[in-house]
Every structure is written in C-alpha cells, then in structure tokens.
Amino acid sequence: MEESNVPTCRHELVATMHVKVQKLFLIHATS
C-alpha cells in the first residue's frame, strides 16, 4: 500500500467536486 497515493487521490476528488460546485454556482448565478 502506497500512502503517497492517498493524498493525491483525495486531492483529485476534492478538485473535481470543487469544479462541479463552481459549475452549479455558475448555473444558479446566471438563471
């Protein structure tokens, strides 16, 4: 088990979630 992979995977997940939230926020702001 490589512990170094955990923070990277978690960071990617957070980044993806942040993009989804930004897109949702943008849709709500424009409508």
C-alpha positions in Angstrom: 0.0 0.0 0.0 1.4 3.4 -1.0 0.4 6.1 1.4 1.6 8.7 -1.1 -1.3 7.8 -3.4 -4.0 8.6 -0.8 -3.4 12.4 -0.6 -3.2 12.7 -4.4 -6.4 10.7 -5.0 -8.2 12.7 -2.3 -6.9 16.0 -3.8 -8.2 15.0 -7.3 -11.5 14.1 -5.7 -11.7 17.5 -4.0 -10.7 19.3 -7.1 -13.4 17.5 -9.2 -16.0 18.3 -6.5 -14.9 22.0 -6.5 -15.3 22.2 -10.3 -18.8 20.6 -10.0 -19.8 23.1 -7.3 -18.4 26.0 -9.3 -20.5 24.9 -12.4 -23.6 24.6 -10.2 -23.0 28.0 -8.7 -22.4 29.5 -12.1 -25.7 28.0 -13.4 -27.6 29.4 -10.4 -26.0 32.8 -10.8 -26.9 33.1 -14.5 -30.5 31.8 -14.2 
